[in-house]
Amino acid sequence: MNKTKMTYFKDEDILHLIISDENEASSVELSPNITAELNENGELIGIEILDASSFIRDSILEAAQAKMLNLPKPYKSFERT
């Protein structure tokens, strides 16, 4: 297997990840705007992401929010006794 290559088509806002240089025989929609490209053996050879800038932005924001929700509070609570 070759090294993964990534190409971004700015005008179309498409991110294409190439995992293998093999020919695409079929594809499977993983979710809206995300397609897995498969070789003749059904193995993953690439991924195409439409509306890529929004997808990446939203993915990063979701990951950051999830991480921040699990962070311990940076201060001690002051309670009166």
KOLGU-4560 file (N, C-alpha, C; in nm, 3 decimals, padded with zeros to 5 digits):
<recs>
<n_xx: 00.084 n_yy: -00.118 n_zz: 00.000 ca_xx: 00.000 ca_yy: 00.000 ca_zz: 00.000 c_xx: 00.089 c_yy: 00.124 c_zz: 00.000 mol: A seq: 1 type: MET>
<n_xx: 00.054 n_yy: 00.220 n_zz: -00.080 ca_xx: 00.130 ca_yy: 00.343 ca_zz: -00.090 c_xx: 00.095 c_yy: 00.436 c_zz: 00.025 mol: A seq: 2 type: ASN>
<n_xx: 00.172 n_yy: 00.543 n_zz: 00.037 ca_xx: 00.142 ca_yy: 00.643 ca_zz: 00.138 c_xx: 00.014 c_yy: 00.716 c_zz: 00.102 mol: A seq: 3 type: LYS>
<n_xx: -00.059 n_yy: 00.755 n_zz: 00.204 ca_xx: -00.182 ca_yy: 00.828 ca_zz: 00.184 c_xx: -00.153 c_yy: 00.966 c_zz: 00.127 mol: A seq: 4 type: THR>
<n_xx: -00.232 n_yy: 01.006 n_zz: 00.029 ca_xx: -00.221 ca_yy: 01.138 ca_zz: -00.032 c_xx: -00.351 c_yy: 01.213 c_zz: -00.007 mol: A seq: 5 type: LYS>
<n_xx: -00.339 n_yy: 01.343 n_zz: 00.007 ca_xx: -00.457 ca_yy: 01.424 ca_zz: 00.029 c_xx: -00.456 c_yy: 01.538 c_zz: -00.071 mol: A seq: 6 type: MET>
<n_xx: -00.571 n_yy: 01.560 n_zz: -00.135 ca_xx: -00.585 ca_yy: 01.670 ca_zz: -00.230 c_xx: -00.710 c_yy: 01.748 c_zz: -00.193 mol: A seq: 7 type: THR>
<n_xx: -00.696 n_yy: 01.880 n_zz: -00.190 ca_xx: -00.810 ca_yy: 01.967 ca_zz: -00.162 c_xx: -00.839 c_yy: 02.048 c_zz: -00.287 mol: A seq: 8 type: TYR>
<n_xx: -00.963 n_yy: 02.041 n_zz: -00.332 ca_xx: -01.008 ca_yy: 02.117 ca_zz: -00.448 c_xx: -01.086 c_yy: 02.238 c_zz: -00.396 mol: A seq: 9 type: PHE>
<n_xx: -01.017 n_yy: 02.350 n_zz: -00.390 ca_xx: -01.071 ca_yy: 02.470 ca_zz: -00.327 c_xx: -01.201 c_yy: 02.518 c_zz: -00.391 mol: A seq: 10 type: LYS>
<n_xx: -01.204 n_yy: 02.525 n_zz: -00.523 ca_xx: -01.323 ca_yy: 02.578 ca_zz: -00.591 c_xx: -01.448 c_yy: 02.494 c_zz: -00.564 mol: A seq: 11 type: ASP>
<n_xx: -01.431 n_yy: 02.363 n_zz: -00.550 ca_xx: -01.543 ca_yy: 02.274 ca_zz: -00.525 c_xx: -01.561 c_yy: 02.242 c_zz: -00.377 mol: A seq: 12 type: GLU>
<n_xx: -01.464 n_yy: 02.279 n_zz: -00.293 ca_xx: -01.463 ca_yy: 02.249 ca_zz: -00.150 c_xx: -01.474 c_yy: 02.098 c_zz: -00.125 mol: A seq: 13 type: ASP>
<n_xx: -01.386 n_yy: 02.024 n_zz: -00.196 ca_xx: -01.383 ca_yy: 01.878 ca_zz: -00.185 c_xx: -01.246 c_yy: 01.836 c_zz: -00.135 mol: A seq: 14 type: ILE>
<n_xx: -01.245 n_yy: 01.749 n_zz: -00.034 ca_xx: -01.121 ca_yy: 01.690 ca_zz: 00.016 c_xx: -01.120 c_yy: 01.544 c_zz: -00.028 mol: A seq: 15 type: LEU>
<n_xx: -01.011 n_yy: 01.504 n_zz: -00.094 ca_xx: -01.000 ca_yy: 01.367 ca_zz: -00.143 c_xx: -00.878 c_yy: 01.303 c_zz: -00.081 mol: A seq: 16 type: HIS>
<n_xx: -00.899 n_yy: 01.195 n_zz: -00.007 ca_xx: -00.791 ca_yy: 01.118 ca_zz: 00.054 c_xx: -00.771 c_yy: 00.992 c_zz: -00.029 mol: A seq: 17 type: LEU>
<n_xx: -00.649 n_yy: 00.974 n_zz: -00.077 ca_xx: -00.616 ca_yy: 00.856 ca_zz: -00.156 c_xx: -00.530 c_yy: 00.765 c_zz: -00.070 mol: A seq: 18 type: ILE>
<n_xx: -00.581 n_yy: 00.647 n_zz: -00.043 ca_xx: -00.510 ca_yy: 00.550 ca_zz: 00.040 c_xx: -00.430 c_yy: 00.454 c_zz: -00.047 mol: A seq: 19 type: ILE>
<n_xx: -00.482 n_yy: 00.427 n_zz: -00.166 ca_xx: -00.417 ca_yy: 00.335 ca_zz: -00.260 c_xx: -00.437 c_yy: 00.386 c_zz: -00.402 mol: A seq: 20 type: SER>
<n_xx: -00.343 n_yy: 00.358 n_zz: -00.489 ca_xx: -00.352 ca_yy: 00.400 ca_zz: -00.629 c_xx: -00.436 c_yy: 00.305 c_zz: -00.715 mol: A seq: 21 type: ASP>
<n_xx: -00.499 n_yy: 00.208 n_zz: -00.652 ca_xx: -00.580 ca_yy: 00.111 ca_zz: -00.726 c_xx: -00.701 c_yy: 00.180 c_zz: -00.789 mol: A seq: 22 type: GLU>
<n_xx: -00.759 n_yy: 00.115 n_zz: -00.889 ca_xx: -00.878 ca_yy: 00.168 ca_zz: -00.954 c_xx: -01.000 c_yy: 00.151 c_zz: -00.865 mol: A seq: 23 type: ASN>
<n_xx: -01.087 n_yy: 00.251 n_zz: -00.870 ca_xx: -01.211 ca_yy: 00.246 ca_zz: -00.793 c_xx: -01.311 c_yy: 00.157 c_zz: -00.868 mol: A seq: 24 type: GLU>
<n_xx: -01.366 n_yy: 00.058 n_zz: -00.798 ca_xx: -01.465 ca_yy: -00.031 ca_zz: -00.857 c_xx: -01.605 c_yy: 00.003 c_zz: -00.809 mol: A seq: 25 type: ALA>
<n_xx: -01.614 n_yy: 00.057 n_zz: -00.687 ca_xx: -01.745 ca_yy: 00.094 ca_zz: -00.633 c_xx: -01.724 c_yy: 00.195 c_zz: -00.521 mol: A seq: 26 type: SER>
<n_xx: -01.834 n_yy: 00.244 n_zz: -00.471 ca_xx: -01.827 ca_yy: 00.339 ca_zz: -00.360 c_xx: -01.946 c_yy: 00.319 c_zz: -00.268 mol: A seq: 27 type: SER>
<n_xx: -01.930 n_yy: 00.366 n_zz: -00.144 ca_xx: -02.035 ca_yy: 00.354 ca_zz: -00.044 c_xx: -02.048 c_yy: 00.488 c_zz: 00.025 mol: A seq: 28 type: VAL>
<n_xx: -02.170 n_yy: 00.540 n_zz: 00.035 ca_xx: -02.192 ca_yy: 00.664 ca_zz: 00.106 c_xx: -02.192 c_yy: 00.633 c_zz: 00.255 mol: A seq: 29 type: GLU>
<n_xx: -02.095 n_yy: 00.688 n_zz: 00.328 ca_xx: -02.084 ca_yy: 00.665 ca_zz: 00.472 c_xx: -02.180 c_yy: 00.754 c_zz: 00.550 mol: A seq: 30 type: LEU>
<n_xx: -02.195 n_yy: 00.875 n_zz: 00.502 ca_xx: -02.288 ca_yy: 00.972 ca_zz: 00.558 c_xx: -02.305 c_yy: 01.080 c_zz: 00.452 mol: A seq: 31 type: SER>
<n_xx: -02.400 n_yy: 01.171 n_zz: 00.470 ca_xx: -02.414 ca_yy: 01.275 ca_zz: 00.368 c_xx: -02.280 c_yy: 01.347 c_zz: 00.346 mol: A seq: 32 type: PRO>
<n_xx: -02.241 n_yy: 01.359 n_zz: 00.223 ca_xx: -02.119 ca_yy: 01.427 ca_zz: 00.180 c_xx: -01.989 c_yy: 01.350 c_zz: 00.204 mol: A seq: 33 type: ASN>
<n_xx: -01.997 n_yy: 01.227 n_zz: 00.251 ca_xx: -01.875 ca_yy: 01.147 ca_zz: 00.272 c_xx: -01.892 c_yy: 01.012 c_zz: 00.202 mol: A seq: 34 type: ILE>
<n_xx: -01.801 n_yy: 00.985 n_zz: 00.108 ca_xx: -01.808 ca_yy: 00.863 ca_zz: 00.030 c_xx: -01.678 c_yy: 00.783 c_zz: 00.044 mol: A seq: 35 type: THR>
<n_xx: -01.691 n_yy: 00.654 n_zz: 00.069 ca_xx: -01.576 ca_yy: 00.563 ca_zz: 00.072 c_xx: -01.562 c_yy: 00.502 c_zz: -00.066 mol: A seq: 36 type: ALA>
<n_xx: -01.442 n_yy: 00.506 n_zz: -00.120 ca_xx: -01.414 ca_yy: 00.448 ca_zz: -00.251 c_xx: -01.348 c_yy: 00.312 c_zz: -00.230 mol: A seq: 37 type: GLU>
<n_xx: -01.395 n_yy: 00.211 n_zz: -00.303 ca_xx: -01.351 ca_yy: 00.073 ca_zz: -00.283 c_xx: -01.290 c_yy: 00.016 c_zz: -00.410 mol: A seq: 38 type: LEU>
<n_xx: -01.194 n_yy: -00.075 n_zz: -00.392 ca_xx: -01.138 ca_yy: -00.146 ca_zz: -00.507 c_xx: -01.227 c_yy: -00.266 c_zz: -00.540 mol: A seq: 39 type: ASN>
<n_xx: -01.184 n_yy: -00.347 n_zz: -00.635 ca_xx: -01.267 ca_yy: -00.461 ca_zz: -00.678 c_xx: -01.284 c_yy: -00.567 c_zz: -00.569 mol: A seq: 40 type: GLU>
<n_xx: -01.197 n_yy: -00.566 n_zz: -00.466 ca_xx: -01.209 ca_yy: -00.660 ca_zz: -00.355 c_xx: -01.289 c_yy: -00.603 c_zz: -00.239 mol: A seq: 41 type: ASN>
<n_xx: -01.343 n_yy: -00.483 n_zz: -00.257 ca_xx: -01.422 ca_yy: -00.420 ca_zz: -00.151 c_xx: -01.337 c_yy: -00.354 c_zz: -00.044 mol: A seq: 42 type: GLY>
<n_xx: -01.208 n_yy: -00.333 n_zz: -00.073 ca_xx: -01.117 ca_yy: -00.271 ca_zz: 00.023 c_xx: -01.116 c_yy: -00.120 c_zz: 00.003 mol: A seq: 43 type: GLU>
<n_xx: -01.103 n_yy: -00.047 n_zz: 00.111 ca_xx: -01.101 ca_yy: 00.099 ca_zz: 00.108 c_xx: -00.976 c_yy: 00.149 c_zz: 00.037 mol: A seq: 44 type: LEU>
<n_xx: -00.997 n_yy: 00.234 n_zz: -00.064 ca_xx: -00.883 ca_yy: 00.292 ca_zz: -00.135 c_xx: -00.884 c_yy: 00.445 c_zz: -00.131 mol: A seq: 45 type: ILE>
<n_xx: -00.996 n_yy: 00.502 n_zz: -00.087 ca_xx: -01.003 ca_yy: 00.647 ca_zz: -00.080 c_xx: -01.129 c_yy: 00.695 c_zz: -00.012 mol: A seq: 46 type: GLY>
<n_xx: -01.128 n_yy: 00.822 n_zz: 00.025 ca_xx: -01.243 ca_yy: 00.886 ca_zz: 00.087 c_xx: -01.260 c_yy: 01.024 c_zz: 00.024 mol: A seq: 47 type: ILE>
<n_xx: -01.383 n_yy: 01.056 n_zz: -00.011 ca_xx: -01.413 ca_yy: 01.186 ca_zz: -00.068 c_xx: -01.509 c_yy: 01.259 c_zz: 00.027 mol: A seq: 48 type: GLU>
<n_xx: -01.474 n_yy: 01.382 n_zz: 00.063 ca_xx: -01.556 ca_yy: 01.462 ca_zz: 00.153 c_xx: -01.600 c_yy: 01.588 c_zz: 00.079 mol: A seq: 49 type: ILE>
<n_xx: -01.731 n_yy: 01.600 n_zz: 00.057 ca_xx: -01.788 ca_yy: 01.719 ca_zz: -00.004 c_xx: -01.814 c_yy: 01.822 c_zz: 00.104 mol: A seq: 50 type: LEU>
<n_xx: -01.814 n_yy: 01.949 n_zz: 00.068 ca_xx: -01.834 ca_yy: 02.058 ca_zz: 00.166 c_xx: -01.733 c_yy: 02.040 c_zz: 00.280 mol: A seq: 51 type: ASP>
<n_xx: -01.609 n_yy: 02.014 n_zz: 00.240 ca_xx: -01.503 ca_yy: 01.974 ca_zz: 00.333 c_xx: -01.471 c_yy: 02.077 c_zz: 00.439 mol: A seq: 52 type: ALA>
<n_xx: -01.470 n_yy: 02.204 n_zz: 00.405 ca_xx: -01.433 ca_yy: 02.305 ca_zz: 00.505 c_xx: -01.532 c_yy: 02.306 c_zz: 00.621 mol: A seq: 53 type: SER>
<n_xx: -01.660 n_yy: 02.292 n_zz: 00.592 ca_xx: -01.760 ca_yy: 02.287 ca_zz: 00.699 c_xx: -01.747 c_yy: 02.158 c_zz: 00.780 mol: A seq: 54 type: SER>
<n_xx: -01.723 n_yy: 02.048 n_zz: 00.711 ca_xx: -01.709 ca_yy: 01.919 ca_zz: 00.779 c_xx: -01.593 c_yy: 01.922 c_zz: 00.878 mol: A seq: 55 type: PHE>
<n_xx: -01.479 n_yy: 01.972 n_zz: 00.833 ca_xx: -01.360 ca_yy: 01.976 ca_zz: 00.920 c_xx: -01.382 c_yy: 02.073 c_zz: 01.035 mol: A seq: 56 type: ILE>
<n_xx: -01.436 n_yy: 02.191 n_zz: 01.006 ca_xx: -01.464 ca_yy: 02.289 ca_zz: 01.111 c_xx: -01.556 c_yy: 02.227 c_zz: 01.217 mol: A seq: 57 type: ARG>
<n_xx: -01.667 n_yy: 02.167 n_zz: 01.173 ca_xx: -01.762 ca_yy: 02.109 ca_zz: 01.267 c_xx: -01.701 c_yy: 01.993 c_zz: 01.346 mol: A seq: 58 type: ASP>
<n_xx: -01.619 n_yy: 01.912 n_zz: 01.281 ca_xx: -01.554 ca_yy: 01.800 ca_zz: 01.350 c_xx: -01.459 c_yy: 01.848 c_zz: 01.458 mol: A seq: 59 type: SER>
<n_xx: -01.383 n_yy: 01.952 n_zz: 01.428 ca_xx: -01.290 ca_yy: 02.007 ca_zz: 01.526 c_xx: -01.365 c_yy: 02.070 c_zz: 01.642 mol: A seq: 60 type: ILE>
<n_xx: -01.470 n_yy: 02.145 n_zz: 01.612 ca_xx: -01.550 ca_yy: 02.207 ca_zz: 01.719 c_xx: -01.614 c_yy: 02.102 c_zz: 01.809 mol: A seq: 61 type: LEU>
<n_xx: -01.669 n_yy: 01.997 n_zz: 01.751 ca_xx: -01.730 ca_yy: 01.890 ca_zz: 01.830 c_xx: -01.627 c_yy: 01.821 c_zz: 01.918 mol: A seq: 62 type: GLU>
<n_xx: -01.509 n_yy: 01.793 n_zz: 01.863 ca_xx: -01.404 ca_yy: 01.728 ca_zz: 01.941 c_xx: -01.357 c_yy: 01.818 c_zz: 02.054 mol: A seq: 63 type: ALA>
<n_xx: -01.343 n_yy: 01.947 n_zz: 02.027 ca_xx: -01.299 ca_yy: 02.042 ca_zz: 02.130 c_xx: -01.404 c_yy: 02.054 c_zz: 02.240 mol: A seq: 64 type: ALA>
<n_xx: -01.530 n_yy: 02.063 n_zz: 02.203 ca_xx: -01.636 ca_yy: 02.073 ca_zz: 02.302 c_xx: -01.644 c_yy: 01.948 c_zz: 02.389 mol: A seq: 65 type: GLN>
<n_xx: -01.631 n_yy: 01.832 n_zz: 02.327 ca_xx: -01.635 ca_yy: 01.707 ca_zz: 02.403 c_xx: -01.518 c_yy: 01.700 c_zz: 02.500 mol: A seq: 66 type: ALA>
<n_xx: -01.401 n_yy: 01.742 n_zz: 02.455 ca_xx: -01.282 ca_yy: 01.740 ca_zz: 02.541 c_xx: -01.300 c_yy: 01.837 c_zz: 02.657 mol: A seq: 67 type: LYS>
<n_xx: -01.353 n_yy: 01.955 n_zz: 02.629 ca_xx: -01.368 ca_yy: 02.056 ca_zz: 02.733 c_xx: -01.473 c_yy: 02.015 c_zz: 02.837 mol: A seq: 68 type: MET>
<n_xx: -01.573 n_yy: 01.942 n_zz: 02.797 ca_xx: -01.675 ca_yy: 01.897 ca_zz: 02.892 c_xx: -01.619 c_yy: 01.796 c_zz: 02.992 mol: A seq: 69 type: LEU>
<n_xx: -01.512 n_yy: 01.728 n_zz: 02.954 ca_xx: -01.450 ca_yy: 01.629 ca_zz: 03.041 c_xx: -01.333 c_yy: 01.683 c_zz: 03.122 mol: A seq: 70 type: ASN>
<n_xx: -01.298 n_yy: 01.811 n_zz: 03.104 ca_xx: -01.186 ca_yy: 01.869 ca_zz: 03.177 c_xx: -01.225 c_yy: 01.896 c_zz: 03.322 mol: A seq: 71 type: LEU>
<n_xx: -01.132 n_yy: 01.874 n_zz: 03.414 ca_xx: -01.160 ca_yy: 01.910 ca_zz: 03.553 c_xx: -01.165 c_yy: 02.062 c_zz: 03.565 mol: A seq: 72 type: PRO>
<n_xx: -01.241 n_yy: 02.109 n_zz: 03.662 ca_xx: -01.251 ca_yy: 02.253 ca_zz: 03.682 c_xx: -01.115 c_yy: 02.308 c_zz: 03.724 mol: A seq: 73 type: LYS>
<n_xx: -01.074 n_yy: 02.421 n_zz: 03.667 ca_xx: -00.942 ca_yy: 02.476 ca_zz: 03.697 c_xx: -00.937 c_yy: 02.553 c_zz: 03.830 mol: A seq: 74 type: PRO>
<n_xx: -01.044 n_yy: 02.553 n_zz: 03.904 ca_xx: -01.049 ca_yy: 02.628 ca_zz: 04.031 c_xx: -01.119 c_yy: 02.543 c_zz: 04.135 mol: A seq: 75 type: TYR>
<n_xx: -01.097 n_yy: 02.577 n_zz: 04.261 ca_xx: -01.165 ca_yy: 02.508 ca_zz: 04.370 c_xx: -01.289 c_yy: 02.589 c_zz: 04.406 mol: A seq: 76 type: LYS>
<n_xx: -01.392 n_yy: 02.518 n_zz: 04.437 ca_xx: -01.515 ca_yy: 02.583 ca_zz: 04.477 c_xx: -01.503 c_yy: 02.626 c_zz: 04.622 mol: A seq: 77 type: SER>
<n_xx: -01.538 n_yy: 02.748 n_zz: 04.651 ca_xx: -01.533 ca_yy: 02.798 ca_zz: 04.787 c_xx: -01.671 c_yy: 02.785 c_zz: 04.850 mol: A seq: 78 type: PHE>
<n_xx: -01.679 n_yy: 02.701 n_zz: 04.950 ca_xx: -01.806 ca_yy: 02.680 ca_zz: 05.017 c_xx: -01.795 c_yy: 02.730 c_zz: 05.161 mol: A seq: 79 type: GLU>
<n_xx: -01.902 n_yy: 02.789 n_zz: 05.208 ca_xx: -01.906 ca_yy: 02.832 ca_zz: 05.349 c_xx: -01.953 c_yy: 02.716 c_zz: 05.434 mol: A seq: 80 type: ARG>
<n_xx: -01.890 n_yy: 02.700 n_zz: 05.547 ca_xx: -01.931 ca_yy: 02.594 ca_zz: 05.637 c_xx: -01.989 c_yy: 02.651 c_zz: 05.763 mol: A seq: 81 type: THR>
</recs>
